Amino acid sequence: MIELRDVHKAFGPKEVLRGIDLSIGKGRSMVIIGGSGTGKSVCLKCVLGLIEPDRGIITVDGQDVTRLRQGSSERDAFLARFGMLFQGGALFDSLPVWQNVAFRLLRGSLKRPWTEAREIAIEKLRRVGLSPDVADLYPAELSGGMQKRVSLARAIAAEPEIIFFDEPTTGLDPIMSGVINDLIREIVVEMGATAMTITHDMTSVRAIADEVAMLHRGKIRWTGPVTEMDASGDPYLTQFITGSPNGPIETLR
C-alpha cells in the first residue's frame, strides 16, 4: 500500500532522511521507532505530501505522491483516503466534540448534511468508548484520555483506508495508554486499514505493530515482524528497545 524508495530530505545542511527504503503492505500495521529528531515525523509528512522529498519515490497504492499538485482535485481525493491521529490531539477548542469528530464530514469533498454528520460522530464516539452525552461538550471539559479518544474517533470518522498515528499515547498514564493501544489495534483490524505509527513507546509497539522499522540517522536500521524484534541481534535496535545508555546510539552524558 505504501512504498518509499531511496527517499532523501535535508533542511539546509542537515540531512534528515538519507535514503529511506520501506514497504507497508495493505491492511498491515507498521510502527516506526527511533529517538527524537531521527526523522520519523518528516518521513510521515513526506508520505502525506506535506513535505516534498529532495529525491526518491513515494507511492501509495501505486500512485506517485510526489507528482500530485497542491490544491488539485486529484490531491484532495488522495488525502481523503487518510485518517490522522495527531500527537497532541489537535482538537479545535472552539468546536463541540461532535463537530471535531465530524470535521471532515462538514466541509469539502466528503461533506454530509449536519444531521447525518452528527449521527456518524456519535457512532464513532461510541466506538471509542464515549457516550453520546459527550458530543456537545467542548475539548476543555474532557480529560486527557477522553480527548485522545475523541481524536481517534475523528481519525476514523470518514472510514479511511490508511490511518497515521503520531505518538498516540504521549501524555497519558500507563492504564489509559493501554486502553488507547487496544482501541487502535481493534479498530485497525476491524476496518482492515493500513496503519503507520511513529512512536518511541515500546509498549505501544508491542500492542499495535505487525511490523517494526527502526529509523536511525536518517536510514532504516532494521525492519521486520514485531515477533522477531527482541531476537534481531541488531545492536542499535537492542539498545533502543531495552533503553540502555550503553551501545552504538550516542547519548548525552
Secondary structure, DSSP 8 states (H G I E B T S, - for coil): -EEEEEEEEEETTEEEEEEEEEEE-TT-EEEEE--TTSSHHHHHHHHHTSS--SEEEEEETTEEGGG--TT-HHHHHHHTTEEEE-TT----TTS-HHHHHTGGGGSGGG---HHHHHHHHHHHHHHTT--GGGTTS-GGGS-HHHHHHHHHHHHHTT--SEEEEESTTTT--HHHHHHHHHHHHHHHHHHT-EEEEE-S-HHHHHHH-SEEEEEETTEEEEEEEGGGSTT---HHHHHHHHT-SSSSS----
